[in-house]
Amino acid sequence: MTKLPRGLSGKKVIRALRKAGFYIRRQKSSHVIMRREDPFAQVVVPLHKSIDTGLTVEEFIELCDGDNNSIL
C-alpha cells in the first residue's frame, strides 16, 4: 500500500488543489476554505507546516468516494 506523502505543508496542498480547479473562498484563522464549482466540492486546508493524514492512498480514496475512482 502506498502512503500519502508526509510533510506536505498546507501551502503545498493549496497549490495542488488550485491546479485541480479549486479556488480560495475564504480564510478563518489558520484554515483556508477552498471550493470548486463543477462538480461542487469544498475543503478546509489547515495552514500547518506539515499535514499528516496517517492514511494510505487507497484508504483516502475509499473515504472520499467509496468506489476507488478519481478523488478529484
Buried (B, 14 or more C-beta within 10 A) or exposed (E): EEBBEEEBBBEBBBEEBEEEBBEEEEEEEEEBBBBBEEEEBEBEBEBBEEBEBEBEBEBBBBEBEEEEEEEE
